[in-house]
Amino acid sequence: MKHFDDQGCVFFTNLDSRKAQQIKGNPRVSLMF
């Protein structure tokens, strides 16, 4: 995770990765630490 504020979390991933494709298909994601 790169940044967190009242608007949410910012993180980076490879746009061609499976994770990125899953987020593109369903942008409602969650984070677990």
MOPAC internal coordinates of N, CA, C and O (Angstrom, degrees):
PM7 1SCF
backbone

  N    0.0000 0     0.00 0     0.00 0    0    0    0
  C    1.4453 1     0.00 0     0.00 0    1    0    0
  C    1.5254 1   107.24 1     0.00 0    2    1    0
  O    1.2310 1   120.99 1   -46.37 1    3    2    1
  N    1.3028 1   115.71 1   133.63 1    3    2    1
  C    1.4666 1   121.48 1  -178.23 1    5    3    2
  C    1.5198 1   113.05 1   -96.32 1    6    5    3
  O    1.2310 1   120.31 1   148.65 1    7    6    5
  N    1.3340 1   117.01 1   -31.35 1    7    6    5
  C    1.4638 1   119.76 1  -172.99 1    9    7    6
  C    1.5232 1   109.46 1  -159.15 1   10    9    7
  O    1.2310 1   120.82 1   -31.80 1   11   10    9
  N    1.3359 1   116.03 1   148.20 1   11   10    9
  C    1.4589 1   121.56 1   175.98 1   13   11   10
  C    1.5188 1   108.30 1  -143.11 1   14   13   11
  O    1.2310 1   120.46 1   -47.56 1   15   14   13
  N    1.3309 1   116.73 1   132.44 1   15   14   13
  C    1.4582 1   121.29 1   174.55 1   17   15   14
  C    1.5259 1   109.12 1  -150.75 1   18   17   15
  O    1.2310 1   120.01 1    12.57 1   19   18   17
  N    1.3312 1   117.60 1  -167.43 1   19   18   17
  C    1.4641 1   120.41 1  -176.26 1   21   19   18
  C    1.5296 1   113.30 1   -68.30 1   22   21   19
  O    1.2310 1   119.87 1   167.43 1   23   22   21
  N    1.3291 1   117.86 1   -12.57 1   23   22   21
  C    1.4619 1   121.00 1   176.86 1   25   23   22
  C    1.5265 1   112.39 1   -91.68 1   26   25   23
  O    1.2310 1   120.18 1   168.84 1   27   26   25
  N    1.3154 1   117.26 1   -11.16 1   27   26   25
  C    1.4616 1   119.84 1   177.77 1   29   27   26
  C    1.5132 1   113.31 1   132.32 1   30   29   27
  O    1.2310 1   121.28 1    19.65 1   31   30   29
  N    1.3262 1   115.16 1  -160.35 1   31   30   29
  C    1.4604 1   123.24 1  -176.19 1   33   31   30
  C    1.5213 1   110.54 1  -107.14 1   34   33   31
  O    1.2310 1   121.45 1   -32.53 1   35   34   33
  N    1.3185 1   114.83 1   147.47 1   35   34   33
  C    1.4619 1   121.31 1   174.80 1   37   35   34
  C    1.5148 1   107.22 1  -120.78 1   38   37   35
  O    1.2310 1   120.90 1   -52.72 1   39   38   37
  N    1.3292 1   115.89 1   127.28 1   39   38   37
  C    1.4565 1   120.43 1   175.03 1   41   39   38
  C    1.5157 1   108.57 1  -143.43 1   42   41   39
  O    1.2310 1   120.79 1   -15.98 1   43   42   41
  N    1.3129 1   116.09 1   164.02 1   43   42   41
  C    1.4538 1   121.42 1  -176.88 1   45   43   42
  C    1.5130 1   110.06 1  -119.68 1   46   45   43
  O    1.2310 1   120.88 1   -36.21 1   47   46   45
  N    1.3256 1   115.91 1   143.79 1   47   46   45
  C    1.4547 1   122.82 1   175.20 1   49   47   46
  C    1.5235 1   108.31 1  -149.63 1   50   49   47
  O    1.2310 1   120.37 1   -16.60 1   51   50   49
  N    1.2888 1   116.90 1   163.40 1   51   50   49
  C    1.4613 1   122.18 1   176.68 1   53   51   50
  C    1.5249 1   108.18 1   -69.03 1   54   53   51
  O    1.2310 1   119.73 1   -54.11 1   55   54   53
  N    1.3284 1   118.11 1   125.89 1   55   54   53
  C    1.4686 1   121.42 1  -176.61 1   57   55   54
  C    1.5214 1   113.31 1   -64.55 1   58   57   55
  O    1.2310 1   120.02 1   162.14 1   59   58   57
  N    1.3225 1   117.57 1   -17.86 1   59   58   57
  C    1.4632 1   121.32 1   178.79 1   61   59   58
  C    1.5278 1   112.85 1   -94.83 1   62   61   59
  O    1.2310 1   120.31 1   179.25 1   63   62   61
  N    1.3257 1   117.02 1    -0.75 1   63   62   61
  C    1.4626 1   120.18 1  -176.63 1   65   63   62
  C    1.5258 1   111.67 1   -75.24 1   66   65   63
  O    1.2310 1   121.19 1   -17.81 1   67   66   65
  N    1.3083 1   115.33 1   162.19 1   67   66   65
  C    1.4663 1   120.68 1   177.13 1   69   67   66
  C    1.5268 1   110.48 1   -61.08 1   70   69   67
  O    1.2310 1   120.77 1   139.65 1   71   70   69
  N    1.3369 1   116.14 1   -40.35 1   71   70   69
  C    1.4617 1   120.45 1   179.10 1   73   71   70
  C    1.5300 1   111.00 1   -59.73 1   74   73   71
  O    1.2310 1   120.13 1   134.55 1   75   74   73
  N    1.3345 1   117.36 1   -45.45 1   75   74   73
  C    1.4636 1   121.01 1   179.73 1   77   75   74
  C    1.5209 1   111.32 1   -62.98 1   78   77   75
  O    1.2310 1   120.14 1   140.35 1   79   78   77
  N    1.3091 1   117.35 1   -39.65 1   79   78   77
  C    1.4651 1   120.88 1   179.48 1   81   79   78
  C    1.5289 1   110.86 1   -66.66 1   82   81   79
  O    1.2310 1   120.30 1   142.86 1   83   82   81
  N    1.3312 1   117.03 1   -37.14 1   83   82   81
  C    1.4611 1   120.67 1   177.42 1   85   83   82
  C    1.5244 1   110.85 1   -66.29 1   86   85   83
  O    1.2310 1   120.35 1   138.47 1   87   86   85
  N    1.3300 1   116.93 1   -41.53 1   87   86   85
  C    1.4656 1   120.74 1   178.38 1   89   87   86
  C    1.5273 1   110.31 1   -65.96 1   90   89   87
  O    1.2310 1   120.56 1   140.66 1   91   90   89
  N    1.3223 1   116.54 1   -39.34 1   91   90   89
  C    1.4680 1   120.46 1   177.85 1   93   91   90
  C    1.5265 1   110.63 1   -61.30 1   94   93   91
  O    1.2310 1   120.05 1   141.68 1   95   94   93
  N    1.3237 1   117.51 1   -38.32 1   95   94   93
  C    1.4569 1   121.87 1   179.64 1   97   95   94
  C    1.5151 1   113.46 1   -75.22 1   98   97   95
  O    1.2310 1   120.24 1   151.82 1   99   98   97
  N    1.3275 1   117.15 1   -28.18 1   99   98   97
  C    1.4633 1   122.33 1   179.70 1  101   99   98
  C    1.5278 1   107.71 1  -147.76 1  102  101   99
  O    1.2310 1   119.49 1   -86.57 1  103  102  101
  N    1.3403 1   118.58 1    93.43 1  103  102  101
  C    1.4561 1   121.43 1  -174.57 1  105  103  102
  C    1.5298 1   114.78 1   -72.54 1  106  105  103
  O    1.2310 1   119.52 1   179.47 1  107  106  105
  N    1.3142 1   118.53 1    -0.53 1  107  106  105
  C    1.4703 1   120.77 1   177.42 1  109  107  106
  C    1.5218 1   108.06 1   -87.83 1  110  109  107
  O    1.2310 1   120.90 1   -84.24 1  111  110  109
  N    1.3210 1   115.88 1    95.76 1  111  110  109
  C    1.4617 1   121.79 1  -176.16 1  113  111  110
  C    1.5213 1   110.01 1  -116.76 1  114  113  111
  O    1.2310 1   120.91 1   -12.71 1  115  114  113
  N    1.3099 1   115.87 1   167.29 1  115  114  113
  C    1.4603 1   121.07 1   176.69 1  117  115  114
  C    1.5175 1   109.16 1  -133.74 1  118  117  115
  O    1.2310 1   121.28 1   -20.21 1  119  118  117
  N    1.3333 1   115.15 1   159.79 1  119  118  117
  C    1.4590 1   122.07 1   176.52 1  121  119  118
  C    1.5128 1   108.65 1  -118.36 1  122  121  119
  O    1.2310 1   120.99 1   -35.98 1  123  122  121
  N    1.3095 1   115.71 1   144.02 1  123  122  121
  C    1.4609 1   120.29 1   176.80 1  125  123  122
  C    1.5197 1   107.80 1  -132.89 1  126  125  123
  O    1.2310 1   120.63 1   -49.56 1  127  126  125
  N    1.3197 1   116.41 1   130.44 1  127  126  125
  C    1.4583 1   121.71 1   179.83 1  129  127  126
  C    1.5001 1   110.15 1  -112.35 1  130  129  127
  O    1.2310 1   120.10 1   180.00 1  131  130  129

